[in-house]
Amino acid sequence: MNTKTMNNIKDKKIAIVGGGPGGLTLARLLQMLGADVNVYERDASRNARAQGATLDLHEESGLAALKEAGLMDAFNANYRPGADMMRVTDKHGTVMFDDHAKEIKDNRRPEIDRGPLQNILLDSLKPGTVVWDSHFAALTPANDGWNLEFKNGATTYADIVIGADGANSKIRPYLTPIKPFYSGLMIVEGHVHHSESETPRIHQLLKGGKIFAMGDEKTLIVSSKGDGSLVFYTSFITNENWSKESGIDFTDKAQVLEWFRKDYAGWDSIWYELFEHASLPFVPRPQYCMPLDQKWDILPNLTLLGDAAHVMPPSAGEGVNMAMQDALELARCLTNNTYKDTLDAIAAYEQEMLRRFAIVGKDTLEQTDLMHGKNGLENILMMFAQHP
């Protein structure tokens, strides 16, 4: 990172709204250069909610950000060797591709659970950096910056605000009216606490890694976690309001299992274990994507990163990696004294960020279509054969 003067943000107060991996990475990078930064997070504490599936971090993005943040030793102590190993099966559970069978296992995209990654980032920040229980309510222009209001009644001022508050960002409308479009993909998420005892056949098939089961233009993805639990996602193409129109009570295990038996007819009963032993509720998640050609007027005191800027389906596994790369590039731009002011710095960041998204978003949508097409299994197997 640039270690010269940081003229553009010297004596400026920076507010990051959202304490996910992108926002926390940005806070760490800026603090390393002495910036005055706080993260405002709506959760009451770091342990307020369970963390989702594991993350595979990529060399050019997520890992690059951790390296610049000086956190690779902590990452190496917490990532899960072997968790990146994948098995692709057909709907009957027959293994068609198996990373575990490779003689050489590399860690180009090592896996880490969300919880440990969050803790690494949080523990790298100065005490008090994250202001918990700060559910964003409104922005009001003030001087050359913004007054921030929160639902708990608290207020604060910042010269620069960064929206890192996810797919349903409340900061984004202050910058652009552009909204995401429905990608056509619906996910139903479930979680099993003790996979070895509760879903033994799936646990054995999972082998501490991931399963991609595919067939009939549908997928079922299972990921192991370091605490002995697993997370699974069914995904299929349907209309945006399916979860309401289906009439399914997602707090009723019997109803969800009956839906799976019907809509995934022909799939082996091995998959029933997941639905029979999942904790409640199941969570339907329609998947959205920002327009690939989105643009907005640049402001000198407001910008976005991660899903707030460019939400997309998870098919290519790029979401968190993109957010952490955004943080890396934004920190570099804000602290680079070759830009005459924050307007130029944010302009440079947004130009590159939106360029990257246009490429990655297109690839993600194409991969979503490939996985859920008539030859989804064959397409994925061919992709692995071309890029082992």
C-alpha angles and dihedrals in degrees: 000000000000107000096186124099117309097217096164096058101026109129091003123126114227124202121196113194109207130038102219123122093282096050094043092047091052091049091052094049093048094045090054086067095045099259120160102241139157131185117217112205126180094213115096093230143344089273096048095112142014117265120237133229127333123276129227109211119211126223096233097046125013095026092042089056093049091049092053089046090056092240104119094105090056090045093051089052092053110033119102115241110215095019088106091062109115135200120197114203138176120241090275092060094253109150110239098169127021127188088188090067093062115110091214119048115191128184101222088138105027118192127234129175115247093240097058091044090052091049093049090054096042093048090052093061129086114262111273095022092118113060104203126206090034105138105181116239110165149348123220124185111247127174104318093330142036142282110223122208125196132201092246089063097256121134135192141172127236132179090209128026124196118195108217093152101122139241094330093047116178090194095058097073089062088062105033140001091215110123132195122258126227109262095207092247123119123192128195111199128204137174132209116197103203108025098176094057101028102039103022098162092049090044091055092047091046093054093191094303137069137303125208107191115186139181145118092029090300136102138205117197122192125189127188121223131209093245093063095261129112136213123211135190130194113201132188141151115265142126123299096249096047095119091059098036093049091067090220118151101219090198089063112082094195093055093049092048090049089052091051093048090052103039094037093043110164094032115125119263089241087085092057088075089072095056096039094055103031121120116244141292111038110212124222111208121189108206121231136190133198117236108273092227098047119149135169140179111281118241125199094223108034135056143145140232138188121001090349087066103032117006113182138163116285095239095114097036093236104125103094092033091054091048093052091046089050088054091050094049095042092051090050093050095046092050097041109104092201087083111081095218144350091274091061092042094051091043091056092047095047094047092056094039093053091044090055092047093052089059099039093041091053091049090048094052091047091050090048089055092046093051094048099040128102091271097038096136093047091047093054093045090051091050091053091047090054094044107029 
